[in-house]
Amino acid sequence: MESDTKTSGTQLNIAGASLHFSGNVEEISFLQQLNLDKYKSPTAPAGFLTVTVADPVKVDDKAGAYTTFQVVTHTDRPEYEYREFSSVRRFKDFVWLYDSLSEEFPGAIIPPLPPKSHRNKFEENFLNARVTALQKFLTKLASHPELSTAQNFKAFLAGDETVLTEAKAATKQASPPIHEGFLEGCGHLVTAITCAFSKPTEDSKSPLEIKFEEMAKYIHGLEIQTGHIARHADSLVRKSKELGLEVDRFGTAFFSLGQKEQGEVHNMLINISKTSTEVSFAFSEQATREAALFQSPVYEYLRHLNGASNALEAQEKKRIAFIAAVKAVEAQRVGLAKLIETHDAAITKGEPGVVDFDTKKAEAVAQVQASLEKADRSKGDYESAAARCIREIERFQSEQGEEIRKIVSDFVGLQVQYTQAIGDAWSALLPTLGISVN
């Protein structure tokens, strides 16, 4: 007697996928066209949310000294109980927030944090720069239509120590943050993005794969060129500092020479020394402002690019997980089909079928169902991450021009300002040397 799976075939409808067995394995209609349209761009929450970072305070602790920052929030959003409140946070709390948002919103470009530092971390200039960087981080989060709604962001801003501790405990252990070394690891997404299971040919790539590959190349190219600019910025600031020191030594030498002379020659040499000191201060001040208004923003932009690479990498991981889930479905399906085929073949020959066939079939069907449900979830996860990543990269492309323009305009403005100031200082010296200025 043949089993009922042989005579009319077995139709299994599991998680929206149709599997039909009639002795031979047929295709699963599971890999449907991805649908990103249902993941629309989130609407920005109504109301305002502004965050300020201030008052860095050194705290001495048995485990080692650290710095706390006051985070002050003003808002009229309904999810917050108060319109104004503050909290005290350490840098490691900012790192936790960064990592938790990266985990919760794969494909999002998380605003960059300043790199960790173990040198000069309690000096005033360092702390002022850190406050500015943390302020930018939270301001960008507060203005983001999706990240600003995260529960962990709310816990960071408004929660007491108990709430924050509970939020951290509920968060999965995140990967080590990329922002610790923003030059190292840049460009880890290069040219083609490949699947972990097979490398598609150009003809077999889907439009979505091609789109992400183009985005990855675009970001990678920006990372390389911005890295070059960052290194030149280092050199520029260093040379401005060195030039200031050299001009100061130059002035000191003229002062010493003037002490050996008298009359007009003495006065001339002393004037040169005074002007050299003035110019030296100008070069030193220029170096300081170049570091603040050019060097630091270039590195921040580089970290921003690194965040874009991380977003692309996150959606790629979701794609690989989806493919792995689909392959698991295929493996389970083949096993179920093989079981049915073996049993039906035996029945056809008048032989006993597979021992405990009904039990084994039920177990196999349950495994297929579980695999299909997992694949369905993985499909949704990938669609969500892919749609988010596309939005984020497109938003980055539309905004990065203004960011670059500001960096360049600040740099050019500094060069004009200090070139003129230094030129004016030397020009003012010429009449004392008996040289007319046209």
VOPAGU-2260 file (C-alpha; in pm, 1 decimal, decimal comma):
REM VOPAGU-2260
SITE   aa  ch    i         X         Y         Z
SITE  MET   A    0       0,0       0,0       0,0
SITE  GLU   A    1     137,5     337,5    -101,9
SITE  SER   A    2     158,2     623,8     137,4
SITE  ASP   A    3     -80,9     916,5      94,0
SITE  THR   A    4     217,7    1135,5       1,7
SITE  LYS   A    5     269,0     940,3    -316,2
SITE  THR   A    6     -77,7     917,1    -468,6
SITE  SER   A    7    -174,7    1280,7    -483,7
SITE  GLY   A    8     143,9    1446,2    -367,3
SITE  THR   A    9     194,0    1637,6     -45,7
SITE  GLN   A   10     126,6    2010,4     -35,8
SITE  LEU   A   11     285,3    2190,6     259,2
SITE  ASN   A   12     209,3    2555,8     314,4
SITE  ILE   A   13     460,9    2678,6     569,4
SITE  ALA   A   14     525,3    3043,7     653,0
SITE  GLY   A   15     385,4    3149,2     321,4
SITE  ALA   A   16     606,2    2912,1     117,1
SITE  SER   A   17     458,6    2633,3     -93,4
SITE  LEU   A   18     637,9    2297,8     -97,3
SITE  HIS   A   19     497,5    2026,5    -322,1
SITE  PHE   A   20     634,7    1672,6    -311,6
SITE  SER   A   21     524,4    1407,0    -562,1
SITE  GLY   A   22     814,2    1166,9    -547,9
SITE  ASN   A   23    1052,3    1420,4    -705,0
SITE  VAL   A   24    1182,3    1734,8    -544,0
SITE  GLU   A   25    1032,1    2049,8    -685,2
SITE  GLU   A   26    1141,9    2410,6    -634,3
SITE  ILE   A   27    1047,8    2614,7    -329,7
SITE  SER   A   28     888,2    2948,3    -415,5
SITE  PHE   A   29    1042,2    3116,9    -113,0
SITE  LEU   A   30    1302,4    3358,6    -246,7
SITE  GLN   A   31    1060,6    3624,3    -348,9
SITE  GLN   A   32    1153,1    3971,3    -468,4
SITE  LEU   A   33    1278,9    4176,4    -179,0
SITE  ASN   A   34    1040,7    4453,9     -86,8
SITE  LEU   A   35    1211,2    4765,2      48,2
SITE  ASP   A   36     922,0    4998,3     -27,2
SITE  LYS   A   37     738,5    4900,7     290,5
SITE  TYR   A   38    1026,4    5041,6     496,1
SITE  LYS   A   39     953,5    5407,2     444,2
SITE  SER   A   40    1171,0    5682,0     580,4
SITE  PRO   A   41    1063,9    5745,2     940,5
SITE  THR   A   42     890,1    6071,6    1014,4
SITE  ALA   A   43    1077,5    6303,8    1246,2
SITE  PRO   A   44     912,0    6314,6    1589,3
SITE  ALA   A   45     709,6    6624,5    1667,9
SITE  GLY   A   46     861,4    6874,5    1907,4
SITE  PHE   A   47    1216,0    6975,1    1983,2
SITE  LEU   A   48    1501,5    6794,6    2155,4
SITE  THR   A   49    1823,5    6981,0    2230,8
SITE  VAL   A   50    2113,9    6839,6    2426,2
SITE  THR   A   51    2413,7    7020,3    2576,7
SITE  VAL   A   52    2735,0    6871,4    2714,1
SITE  ALA   A   53    2927,2    7073,2    2972,2
SITE  ASP   A   54    3121,5    7076,9    3299,8
SITE  PRO   A   55    3386,5    6806,5    3262,9
SITE  VAL   A   56    3488,4    6700,9    3615,2
SITE  LYS   A   57    3780,3    6479,8    3711,9
SITE  VAL   A   58    3683,5    6208,8    3959,3
SITE  ASP   A   59    3948,5    6024,2    4157,3
SITE  ASP   A   60    3865,4    5661,6    4213,3
SITE  LYS   A   61    4050,0    5362,1    4355,4
SITE  ALA   A   62    4029,8    5195,7    4015,1
SITE  GLY   A   63    4169,6    5506,8    3847,6
SITE  ALA   A   64    4071,5    5865,5    3775,4
SITE  TYR   A   65    3806,7    5940,0    3514,9
SITE  THR   A   66    3605,8    6235,7    3383,6
SITE  THR   A   67    3231,7    6293,8    3406,0
SITE  PHE   A   68    3026,7    6522,9    3184,5
SITE  GLN   A   69    2696,1    6692,0    3254,7
SITE  VAL   A   70    2436,1    6624,0    2986,5
SITE  VAL   A   71    2153,0    6878,9    2989,7
SITE  THR   A   72    1837,1    6814,5    2786,6
SITE  HIS   A   73    1556,1    7051,9    2684,3
SITE  THR   A   74    1254,1    6900,0    2513,0
SITE  ASP   A   75     880,0    6911,0    2468,0
SITE  ARG   A   76     848,7    6558,9    2330,9
SITE  PRO   A   77     572,2    6363,1    2505,4
SITE  GLU   A   78     786,2    6056,8    2580,1
SITE  TYR   A   79     988,6    6261,9    2828,9
SITE  GLU   A   80     842,3    6338,4    3170,4
SITE  TYR   A   81    1016,3    6673,5    3215,9
SITE  ARG   A   82    1090,5    6963,1    2982,2
SITE  GLU   A   83    1437,9    7017,2    3126,3
SITE  PHE   A   84    1662,2    6768,4    3304,8
SITE  SER   A   85    2025,2    6667,6    3333,2
SITE  SER   A   86    2237,6    6361,8    3393,6
SITE  VAL   A   87    2603,3    6291,9    3462,5
SITE  ARG   A   88    2774,7    6053,8    3222,4
SITE  ARG   A   89    3120,0    5907,9    3167,5
SITE  PHE   A   90    3280,4    5857,2    2828,5
SITE  LYS   A   91    3217,7    5483,4    2854,8
SITE  ASP   A   92    2843,3    5562,3    2873,8
SITE  PHE   A   93    2871,2    5743,5    2540,6
SITE  VAL   A   94    3051,6    5439,3    2398,6
SITE  TRP   A   95    2774,2    5210,2    2523,7
SITE  LEU   A   96    2514,2    5431,8    2356,4
SITE  TYR   A   97    2707,7    5425,5    2029,4
SITE  ASP   A   98    2740,9    5046,8    2034,0
SITE  SER   A   99    2381,5    4982,6    2137,3
SITE  LEU   A  100    2245,3    5201,8    1857,6
SITE  SER   A  101    2472,6    5026,5    1606,9
SITE  GLU   A  102    2327,3    4695,5    1722,3
SITE  GLU   A  103    1964,9    4810,0    1724,0
SITE  PHE   A  104    1969,1    4997,8    1392,9
SITE  PRO   A  105    2183,7    4801,9    1144,3
SITE  GLY   A  106    2241,3    5007,2     831,9
SITE  ALA   A  107    2223,0    5340,1    1014,9
SITE  ILE   A  108    2515,7    5580,7    1009,5
SITE  ILE   A  109    2579,7    5638,5    1378,2
SITE  PRO   A  110    2740,8    5981,1    1441,8
SITE  PRO   A  111    3108,2    5942,0    1533,3
SITE  LEU   A  112    3250,8    5962,5    1880,1
SITE  PRO   A  113    3595,3    6109,4    1948,5
SITE  PRO   A  114    3865,3    5841,5    1982,9
SITE  LYS   A  115    3965,6    5709,7    2321,9
SITE  SER   A  116    4279,3    5859,5    2467,1
SITE  HIS   A  117    4507,4    5766,5    2754,0
SITE  ARG   A  118    4732,6    6072,5    2721,3
SITE  ASN   A  119    4665,1    6425,0    2844,3
SITE  LYS   A  120    4304,4    6327,2    2908,5
SITE  PHE   A  121    4266,4    6563,1    3203,3
SITE  GLU   A  122    4422,7    6868,1    3038,7
SITE  GLU   A  123    4196,2    7165,3    2972,1
SITE  ASN   A  124    4247,6    7177,0    2594,7
SITE  PHE   A  125    4177,2    6804,9    2562,8
SITE  LEU   A  126    3863,0    6826,3    2775,7
SITE  ASN   A  127    3731,6    7127,4    2582,4
SITE  ALA   A  128    3779,8    6941,2    2254,9
SITE  ARG   A  129    3612,5    6632,3    2400,4
SITE  VAL   A  130    3311,4    6832,1    2520,7
SITE  THR   A  131    3273,4    6979,2    2171,4
SITE  ALA   A  132    3293,5    6635,7    2007,8
SITE  LEU   A  133    3045,9    6476,8    2249,8
SITE  GLN   A  134    2813,1    6770,9    2198,2
SITE  LYS   A  135    2815,8    6711,4    1820,6
SITE  PHE   A  136    2752,5    6341,1    1875,1
SITE  LEU   A  137    2441,5    6397,3    2085,7
SITE  THR   A  138    2315,2    6684,6    1870,3
SITE  LYS   A  139    2323,5    6465,5    1560,5
SITE  LEU   A  140    2147,2    6184,7    1744,8
SITE  ALA   A  141    1879,5    6424,5    1871,0
SITE  SER   A  142    1809,3    6547,6    1517,1
SITE  HIS   A  143    1798,7    6199,2    1362,1
SITE  PRO   A  144    1438,3    6093,5    1285,5
SITE  GLU   A  145    1497,1    5730,2    1387,1
SITE  LEU   A  146    1789,8    5719,0    1630,1
SITE  SER   A  147    1641,2    5995,3    1846,8
SITE  THR   A  148    1344,6    5769,1    1925,3
SITE  ALA   A  149    1555,5    5481,4    2059,8
SITE  GLN   A  150    1477,8    5373,3    2414,7
SITE  ASN   A  151    1848,2    5351,0    2494,1
SITE  PHE   A  152    1892,4    5713,7    2387,7
SITE  LYS   A  153    1612,3    5811,5    2622,6
SITE  ALA   A  154    1770,5    5605,9    2903,2
SITE  PHE   A  155    2102,5    5778,1    2839,9
SITE  LEU   A  156    1950,9    6126,8    2855,1
SITE  ALA   A  157    1685,9    6091,7    3123,8
SITE  GLY   A  158    1757,4    5776,3    3318,5
SITE  ASP   A  159    1911,0    5763,0    3663,2
SITE  GLU   A  160    2193,5    5521,4    3737,4
SITE  THR   A  161    1950,3    5235,2    3798,0
SITE  VAL   A  162    1769,5    5289,9    3466,6
SITE  LEU   A  163    2096,7    5320,5    3278,4
SITE  THR   A  164    2236,3    5006,1    3439,5
SITE  GLU   A  165    1922,8    4811,1    3349,1
SITE  ALA   A  166    1938,1    4939,0    2992,1
SITE  LYS   A  167    2297,8    4826,7    2963,8
SITE  ALA   A  168    2215,0    4485,2    3105,5
SITE  ALA   A  169    1937,5    4442,4    2850,0
SITE  THR   A  170    2164,0    4531,7    2561,6
SITE  LYS   A  171    2348,6    4254,1    2387,5
SITE  GLN   A  172    2725,0    4264,4    2404,7
SITE  ALA   A  173    2820,7    4487,0    2114,0
SITE  SER   A  174    3121,5    4448,3    1890,5
SITE  PRO   A  175    3433,4    4655,8    1972,1
SITE  PRO   A  176    3365,0    5009,8    1852,0
SITE  ILE   A  177    3530,8    5110,9    1528,2
SITE  HIS   A  178    3583,7    5467,3    1642,0
SITE  GLU   A  179    3876,1    5376,5    1867,9
SITE  GLY   A  180    4115,5    5383,7    1572,1
SITE  PHE   A  181    3969,2    5591,4    1297,3
SITE  LEU   A  182    4264,2    5567,0    1059,3
SITE  GLU   A  183    4315,1    5197,2    1119,0
SITE  GLY   A  184    4047,9    4993,1     949,4
SITE  CYS   A  185    3934,6    5265,4     711,4
SITE  GLY   A  186    3847,1    5114,2     379,5
SITE  HIS   A  187    3765,0    4769,4     513,4
SITE  LEU   A  188    3480,6    4766,9     261,0
SITE  VAL   A  189    3661,7    4755,7     -70,2
SITE  THR   A  190    3527,5    4725,6    -423,2
SITE  ALA   A  191    3297,7    4425,9    -456,5
SITE  ILE   A  192    3083,8    4305,9    -167,5
SITE  THR   A  193    3070,1    3930,4    -192,7
SITE  CYS   A  194    2841,2    3670,8     -45,4
SITE  ALA   A  195    2989,9    3439,5     215,7
SITE  PHE   A  196    2866,4    3137,3      22,4
SITE  SER   A  197    2927,3    3227,8    -339,6
SITE  LYS   A  198    3077,6    3511,3    -535,1
SITE  PRO   A  199    2822,5    3631,9    -788,2
SITE  THR   A  200    2931,0    3710,7   -1139,0
SITE  GLU   A  201    2856,5    4050,8   -1288,7
SITE  ASP   A  202    2563,6    3902,2   -1482,3
SITE  SER   A  203    2412,0    3735,5   -1174,5
SITE  LYS   A  204    2420,7    4038,8    -946,3
SITE  SER   A  205    2086,5    4186,1    -852,0
SITE  PRO   A  206    2021,8    4560,8    -891,0
SITE  LEU   A  207    2035,4    4588,4    -511,8
SITE  GLU   A  208    2378,0    4420,3    -498,0
SITE  ILE   A  209    2506,6    4653,4    -768,3
SITE  LYS   A  210    2365,9    4955,4    -584,1
SITE  PHE   A  211    2541,1    4864,1    -259,0
SITE  GLU   A  212    2862,6    4782,5    -442,1
SITE  GLU   A  213    2860,8    5129,0    -598,3
SITE  MET   A  214    2793,6    5286,6    -258,0
SITE  ALA   A  215    3080,5    5090,7    -101,6
SITE  LYS   A  216    3320,3    5204,4    -375,2
SITE  TYR   A  217    3206,7    5563,9    -331,0
SITE  ILE   A  218    3259,4    5563,7      46,3
SITE  HIS   A  219    3587,8    5374,2      20,1
SITE  GLY   A  220    3721,0    5629,0    -229,2
SITE  LEU   A  221    3628,8    5913,7       4,7
SITE  GLU   A  222    3797,7    5736,4     295,9
SITE  ILE   A  223    4123,2    5703,8     103,8
SITE  GLN   A  224    4132,9    6066,0     -13,9
SITE  THR   A  225    4021,5    6206,8     321,2
SITE  GLY   A  226    4290,5    5998,3     489,7
SITE  HIS   A  227    4547,5    6171,5     267,1
SITE  ILE   A  228    4407,5    6513,2     361,2
SITE  ALA   A  229    4416,1    6420,0     731,1
SITE  ARG   A  230    4783,9    6336,0     708,9
SITE  HIS   A  231    4855,7    6662,4     525,2
SITE  ALA   A  232    4661,2    6846,1     796,8
SITE  ASP   A  233    4888,8    6685,5    1056,5
SITE  SER   A  234    5190,8    6805,5     863,9
SITE  LEU   A  235    5048,8    7155,6     818,0
SITE  VAL   A  236    4978,4    7205,5    1188,6
SITE  ARG   A  237    5315,5    7065,6    1283,2
SITE  LYS   A  238    5496,6    7297,5    1041,0
SITE  SER   A  239    5306,2    7603,5    1164,1
SITE  LYS   A  240    5415,7    7520,3    1518,3
SITE  GLU   A  241    5774,9    7464,4    1405,2
SITE  LEU   A  242    5774,4    7787,4    1206,8
SITE  GLY   A  243    5654,7    7977,2    1513,0
SITE  LEU   A  244    5939,1    7831,2    1718,6
SITE  GLU   A  245    6196,6    7907,2    1449,4
SITE  VAL   A  246    6083,0    8269,0    1413,1
SITE  ASP   A  247    6099,8    8305,5    1790,8
SITE  ARG   A  248    6458,3    8175,3    1788,6
SITE  PHE   A  249    6528,0    8409,6    1499,5
SITE  GLY   A  250    6405,1    8703,9    1707,7
SITE  THR   A  251    6606,4    8595,0    2009,3
SITE  ALA   A  252    6920,9    8587,8    1796,5
SITE  PHE   A  253    6856,6    8944,5    1671,8
SITE  PHE   A  254    6790,3    9059,5    2027,9
SITE  SER   A  255    7124,0    8916,1    2141,9
SITE  LEU   A  256    7297,7    9082,0    1848,7
SITE  GLY   A  257    7129,5    9414,0    1930,7
SITE  GLN   A  258    7275,0    9404,0    2279,6
SITE  LYS   A  259    7617,8    9425,2    2120,5
SITE  GLU   A  260    7530,8    9736,0    1920,3
SITE  GLN   A  261    7436,2   10094,4    1998,4
SITE  GLY   A  262    7234,5   10375,0    1847,2
SITE  GLU   A  263    7029,3   10318,6    1531,3
SITE  VAL   A  264    7169,6    9970,6    1470,3
SITE  HIS   A  265    7070,7    9868,5    1822,3
SITE  ASN   A  266    6720,0   10004,6    1773,6
SITE  MET   A  267    6685,9    9835,1    1434,9
SITE  LEU   A  268    6788,1    9495,2    1566,5
SITE  ILE   A  269    6562,1    9525,5    1871,8
SITE  ASN   A  270    6268,2    9617,2    1645,0
SITE  ILE   A  271    6336,1    9309,8    1433,1
SITE  SER   A  272    6339,5    9100,6    1750,2
SITE  LYS   A  273    6008,3    9247,5    1868,8
SITE  THR   A  274    5844,9    9189,4    1531,7
SITE  SER   A  275    5979,5    8833,7    1522,5
SITE  THR   A  276    5818,6    8767,6    1861,3
SITE  GLU   A  277    5488,5    8906,1    1733,3
SITE  VAL   A  278    5507,5    8691,9    1420,9
SITE  SER   A  279    5603,3    8387,5    1628,3
SITE  PHE   A  280    5289,3    8430,5    1838,8
SITE  ALA   A  281    5084,9    8460,5    1518,9
SITE  PHE   A  282    5224,5    8133,1    1382,1
SITE  SER   A  283    5161,1    7954,5    1713,4
SITE  GLU   A  284    4806,4    8087,8    1727,3
SITE  GLN   A  285    4756,7    7987,5    1364,5
SITE  ALA   A  286    4869,9    7632,4    1443,1
SITE  THR   A  287    4626,1    7611,2    1735,5
SITE  ARG   A  288    4333,6    7733,4    1527,4
SITE  GLU   A  289    4428,7    7512,7    1231,1
SITE  ALA   A  290    4417,3    7215,5    1466,4
SITE  ALA   A  291    4073,6    7315,9    1596,7
SITE  LEU   A  292    3911,0    7437,2    1273,7
SITE  PHE   A  293    4079,1    7217,1    1012,2
SITE  GLN   A  294    4269,4    6917,7    1147,6
SITE  SER   A  295    4004,6    6809,3    1399,0
SITE  PRO   A  296    3707,2    6849,7    1156,5
SITE  VAL   A  297    3893,2    6650,5     889,2
SITE  TYR   A  298    3940,0    6361,7    1131,8
SITE  GLU   A  299    3578,3    6390,8    1242,3
SITE  TYR   A  300    3469,4    6370,3     879,1
SITE  LEU   A  301    3692,7    6065,5     838,1
SITE  ARG   A  302    3519,7    5901,4    1135,1
SITE  HIS   A  303    3186,2    5991,6     975,4
SITE  LEU   A  304    3295,9    5810,8     658,9
SITE  ASN   A  305    3397,3    5516,8     873,2
SITE  GLY   A  306    3043,6    5519,3    1014,3
SITE  ALA   A  307    2906,8    5500,8     659,6
SITE  SER   A  308    3130,3    5198,6     593,5
SITE  ASN   A  309    3001,3    5039,2     912,7
SITE  ALA   A  310    2643,3    5093,8     793,7
SITE  LEU   A  311    2716,7    4919,9     463,8
SITE  GLU   A  312    2889,6    4637,1     645,4
SITE  ALA   A  313    2595,6    4593,3     882,7
SITE  GLN   A  314    2343,4    4553,8     601,0
SITE  GLU   A  315    2580,0    4311,3     427,6
SITE  LYS   A  316    2588,9    4094,9     741,2
SITE  LYS   A  317    2208,8    4086,7     737,4
SITE  ARG   A  318    2215,1    3980,6     372,0
SITE  ILE   A  319    2457,5    3698,0     447,8
SITE  ALA   A  320    2241,0    3588,2     741,5
SITE  PHE   A  321    1936,8    3585,0     510,5
SITE  ILE   A  322    2118,4    3373,1     251,0
SITE  ALA   A  323    2232,8    3133,7     523,8
SITE  ALA   A  324    1873,9    3100,8     645,6
SITE  VAL   A  325    1749,3    3027,6     292,7
SITE  LYS   A  326    2018,6    2764,2     246,8
SITE  ALA   A  327    1909,5    2606,2     575,0
SITE  VAL   A  328    1555,3    2586,4     436,0
SITE  GLU   A  329    1688,7    2418,8     124,2
SITE  ALA   A  330    1882,8    2163,8     328,7
SITE  GLN   A  331    1579,0    2081,0     543,0
SITE  ARG   A  332    1356,9    2062,8     234,9
SITE  VAL   A  333    1591,1    1822,4      59,6
SITE  GLY   A  334    1599,3    1603,5     368,9
SITE  LEU   A  335    1219,5    1593,8     387,9
SITE  ALA   A  336    1185,4    1520,4      18,6
SITE  LYS   A  337    1444,4    1243,6      43,1
SITE  LEU   A  338    1256,2    1087,6     333,5
SITE  ILE   A  339     927,5    1089,8     139,4
SITE  GLU   A  340    1092,4     965,0    -179,7
SITE  THR   A  341    1263,0     676,2      -1,6
SITE  HIS   A  342     941,0     575,0     172,5
SITE  ASP   A  343     729,4     595,9    -142,5
SITE  ALA   A  344     982,6     397,3    -345,7
SITE  ALA   A  345     973,3     116,7     -91,6
SITE  ILE   A  346     594,9     113,0     -85,3
SITE  THR   A  347     583,7     100,2    -466,4
SITE  LYS   A  348     802,5    -210,2    -461,8
SITE  GLY   A  349     576,5    -373,7    -207,9
SITE  GLU   A  350     840,0    -342,5      61,4
SITE  PRO   A  351     803,2    -198,8     410,5
SITE  GLY   A  352     843,6     171,6     413,6
SITE  VAL   A  353    1070,8     379,8     632,0
SITE  VAL   A  354    1046,9     274,6     995,9
SITE  ASP   A  355     844,8     525,0    1200,7
SITE  PHE   A  356     782,2     719,8     880,6
SITE  ASP   A  357     498,8     932,9    1017,1
SITE  THR   A  358     701,8    1038,2    1320,3
SITE  LYS   A  359    1011,9    1114,7    1113,1
SITE  LYS   A  360     805,0    1300,5     855,8
SITE  ALA   A  361     640,8    1511,5    1127,9
SITE  GLU   A  362     982,7    1593,7    1272,1
SITE  ALA   A  363    1118,4    1684,0     928,2
SITE  VAL   A  364     817,5    1902,2     853,0
SITE  ALA   A  365     864,7    2080,3    1186,2
SITE  GLN   A  366    1229,5    2141,7    1100,5
SITE  VAL   A  367    1135,4    2284,1     761,7
SITE  GLN   A  368     874,7    2503,9     924,8
SITE  ALA   A  369    1122,3    2635,1    1178,7
SITE  SER   A  370    1376,1    2704,8     903,7
SITE  LEU   A  371    1117,3    2883,8     693,5
SITE  GLU   A  372    1007,9    3099,5     983,9
SITE  LYS   A  373    1369,5    3188,9    1057,1
SITE  ALA   A  374    1430,3    3268,8     691,3
SITE  ASP   A  375    1119,9    3486,1     687,4
SITE  ARG   A  376    1249,5    3682,2     987,5
SITE  SER   A  377    1593,4    3708,8     829,3
SITE  LYS   A  378    1435,4    3838,2     511,5
SITE  GLY   A  379    1257,0    4110,5     706,6
SITE  ASP   A  380    1574,1    4197,7     896,0
SITE  TYR   A  381    1768,2    4231,7     573,4
SITE  GLU   A  382    1499,1    4435,4     401,0
SITE  SER   A  383    1484,2    4671,5     696,9
SITE  ALA   A  384    1863,4    4711,3     717,1
SITE  ALA   A  385    1899,7    4753,6     340,7
SITE  ALA   A  386    1626,0    5017,5     319,6
SITE  ARG   A  387    1773,0    5203,0     618,1
SITE  CYS   A  388    2124,7    5189,9     472,6
SITE  ILE   A  389    2010,9    5329,4     138,4
SITE  ARG   A  390    1835,0    5617,9     313,9
SITE  GLU   A  391    2138,4    5688,1     529,4
SITE  ILE   A  392    2393,8    5683,3     247,0
SITE  GLU   A  393    2173,0    5903,2      28,8
SITE  ARG   A  394    2127,5    6146,4     317,3
SITE  PHE   A  395    2502,8    6144,1     374,7
SITE  GLN   A  396    2564,3    6221,6       7,5
SITE  SER   A  397    2324,4    6515,3      19,0
SITE  GLU   A  398    2476,0    6661,2     337,3
SITE  GLN   A  399    2847,0    6589,7     301,5
SITE  GLY   A  400    2899,1    6867,9      45,3
SITE  GLU   A  401    2806,4    7130,2     303,9
SITE  GLU   A  402    3031,3    6964,6     562,3
SITE  ILE   A  403    3328,2    6972,5     323,8
SITE  ARG   A  404    3251,0    7330,3     221,4
SITE  LYS   A  405    3266,6    7445,3     584,2
SITE  ILE   A  406    3596,6    7265,5     647,4
SITE  VAL   A  407    3752,6    7419,3     336,9
SITE  SER   A  408    3612,3    7768,5     395,4
SITE  ASP   A  409    3739,1    7769,8     755,5
SITE  PHE   A  410    4082,3    7661,8     634,9
SITE  VAL   A  411    4100,1    7925,3     362,5
SITE  GLY   A  412    3976,4    8192,2     603,6
SITE  LEU   A  413    4254,0    8106,8     847,7
SITE  GLN   A  414    4519,9    8127,3     578,8
SITE  VAL   A  415    4393,7    8467,3     464,8
SITE  GLN   A  416    4368,2    8600,8     819,3
SITE  TYR   A  417    4713,3    8496,8     937,7
SITE  THR   A  418    4892,8    8559,8     611,2
SITE  GLN   A  419    4761,2    8916,8     627,2
SITE  ALA   A  420    4842,6    8954,0     999,3
SITE  ILE   A  421    5197,4    8827,3     953,0
SITE  GLY   A  422    5244,5    9038,6     641,4
SITE  ASP   A  423    5118,6    9348,2     824,4
SITE  ALA   A  424    5362,7    9284,1    1110,5
SITE  TRP   A  425    5661,6    9265,3     877,9
SITE  SER   A  426    5535,1    9561,1     673,7
SITE  ALA   A  427    5513,1    9775,8     987,1
SITE  LEU   A  428    5883,7    9705,9    1044,9
SITE  LEU   A  429    5997,2    9840,6     708,0
SITE  PRO   A  430    5969,3   10217,0     787,5
SITE  THR   A  431    6191,6   10168,7    1094,4
SITE  LEU   A  432    6452,9   10034,1     855,4
SITE  GLY   A  433    6423,6   10334,7     631,6
SITE  ILE   A  434    6233,5   10144,2     363,8
SITE  SER   A  435    5921,3   10304,3     219,0
SITE  VAL   A  436    5606,4   10094,6     181,1
SITE  ASN   A  437    5408,1   10147,2    -140,4
